[in-house]
């Protein structure tokens, strides 16, 4: 099985600061994202991903975010098997010390 590509919170922060256009998807539950999301991230709960595949484009890369990196890792594995280009944010929001929006 192919390894899941990863991105660290530091790498992600640098990309955002340099104005790169990224597809960030936060897969946490509603009550978790209420505490703040990375600016520009789109919220799609992990359980909703299979029903919302039409929102993803196989030509683009998506970075997945959760609380610790475990759930987003599972989502990445699932989508990668379907042929999507994905990356998991290591350490999740617990490791994120950048800006958040509520």
Protein Blocks (a to p, Z undefined) as FASTA:
>chain_A
ZZdddddfklmmmmmmnopacddddfbdfklmmnopcehiacddfklmmmmmmmpcfkbc
cddddfkommmmmmmmmmmmnopacdddehijmlpccdcdZZ
